[in-house]
């Protein structure tokens, strides 16, 4: 009896994992869910404000300081910020680390030049964006619609792809 119950519970758990994996991220064409978080410098960042006329393209990167692919992605995001700083592009990183002090130290050490918010263990954005792995990067058009989604980071080729996607939304 106990074995049958355990097998049934295992089957349900596996079904839930498979279903969740199939919906790991919000899909292209979805309106980006709004959130409000504090930036590392104590200001308030509200995603919805980014799309007020005339609107900005937003690269939203959900990451953590302890994540190797996330750490590898940061220098590329710093370069994208330099390239697009005078255009209608906002790069915002949402760090899901447990401690804000870890994020602050990492941002300083890596000369992060874009907006960084702290979202303790992903409480504000994790479920809204259906994040199952990091980094999770969303490129959102000027009207607040997700146009491109990236899961993980594979190096320079991924950064080049993001650059082209941003440029396509500025036309």
PECORCOR-V157342 format. One record per residue. N is the residue number from 0. RES is the residue in one letter. D_CENTER is the distance of its C-alpha to the mean C-alpha in Angstrom with 2 decimals. Layout:
# PECORCOR-V157342
N,RES,D_CENTER ; N,RES,D_CENTER
This chain:
# PECORCOR-V157342
0,X,44.91 ; 1,X,42.27 ; 2,X,41.30 ; 3,X,40.91 ; 4,X,38.72 ; 5,X,36.54 ; 6,X,36.25 ; 7,X,35.40 ; 8,X,32.70 ; 9,X,31.27 ; 10,X,31.38 ; 11,X,29.50 ; 12,X,26.79 ; 13,X,26.46 ; 14,X,26.33 ; 15,X,23.51 ; 16,X,21.45 ; 17,X,22.23 ; 18,X,21.41 ; 19,X,18.04 ; 20,X,17.19 ; 21,X,18.26 ; 22,X,15.68 ; 23,X,12.71 ; 24,X,10.17 ; 25,X,10.96 ; 26,X,13.18 ; 27,X,13.94 ; 28,X,16.14 ; 29,X,14.64 ; 30,X,14.53 ; 31,X,11.15 ; 32,X,11.84 ; 33,X,12.74 ; 34,X,12.13 ; 35,X,13.96 ; 36,X,13.32 ; 37,X,15.43 ; 38,X,14.60 ; 39,X,16.17 ; 40,X,19.19 ; 41,X,19.76 ; 42,X,18.99 ; 43,X,17.36 ; 44,X,14.28 ; 45,X,14.40 ; 46,X,12.06 ; 47,X,15.19 ; 48,X,17.15 ; 49,X,15.27 ; 50,X,17.01 ; 51,X,20.49 ; 52,X,23.05 ; 53,X,22.88 ; 54,X,19.08 ; 55,X,16.37 ; 56,X,13.99 ; 57,X,10.44 ; 58,X,7.85 ; 59,X,4.56 ; 60,X,2.84 ; 61,X,2.72 ; 62,X,6.26 ; 63,X,9.96 ; 64,X,13.16 ; 65,X,15.04 ; 66,X,13.00 ; 67,X,15.01 ; 68,X,12.74 ; 69,X,10.10 ; 70,X,13.23 ; 71,X,14.44 ; 72,X,11.57 ; 73,X,12.06 ; 74,X,15.46 ; 75,X,14.39 ; 76,X,11.86 ; 77,X,14.86 ; 78,X,17.07 ; 79,X,15.12 ; 80,X,15.29 ; 81,X,19.00 ; 82,X,19.58 ; 83,X,18.16 ; 84,X,19.06 ; 85,X,22.01 ; 86,X,20.52 ; 87,X,18.68 ; 88,X,15.17 ; 89,X,12.72 ; 90,X,10.02 ; 91,X,8.10 ; 92,X,6.49 ; 93,X,6.23 ; 94,X,8.47 ; 95,X,9.66 ; 96,X,12.98 ; 97,X,16.17 ; 98,X,17.80 ; 99,X,16.85 ; 100,X,19.58 ; 101,X,17.87 ; 102,X,14.87 ; 103,X,17.53 ; 104,X,19.60 ; 105,X,16.95 ; 106,X,15.90 ; 107,X,19.63 ; 108,X,20.59 ; 109,X,18.13 ; 110,X,18.88 ; 111,X,15.39 ; 112,X,16.32 ; 113,X,13.33 ; 114,X,12.26 ; 115,X,10.90 ; 116,X,10.81 ; 117,X,11.81 ; 118,X,11.13 ; 119,X,13.82 ; 120,X,12.98 ; 121,X,10.25 ; 122,X,13.13 ; 123,X,11.78 ; 124,X,8.45 ; 125,X,8.96 ; 126,X,11.79 ; 127,X,11.02 ; 128,X,8.17 ; 129,X,10.38 ; 130,X,8.26 ; 131,X,11.06 ; 132,X,9.90 ; 133,X,7.66 ; 134,X,6.32 ; 135,X,4.37 ; 136,X,4.16 ; 137,X,5.84 ; 138,X,8.97 ; 139,X,10.83 ; 140,X,14.58 ; 141,X,16.88 ; 142,X,17.75 ; 143,X,14.38 ; 144,X,14.27 ; 145,X,11.51 ; 146,X,13.34 ; 147,X,11.44 ; 148,X,9.09 ; 149,X,8.75 ; 150,X,9.02 ; 151,X,10.12 ; 152,X,11.54 ; 153,X,15.22 ; 154,X,16.26 ; 155,X,17.86 ; 156,X,18.13 ; 157,X,14.40 ; 158,X,14.17 ; 159,X,17.21 ; 160,X,15.85 ; 161,X,12.85 ; 162,X,15.61 ; 163,X,17.84 ; 164,X,15.45 ; 165,X,14.89 ; 166,X,18.66 ; 167,X,19.51 ; 168,X,17.96 ; 169,X,20.00 ; 170,X,23.27
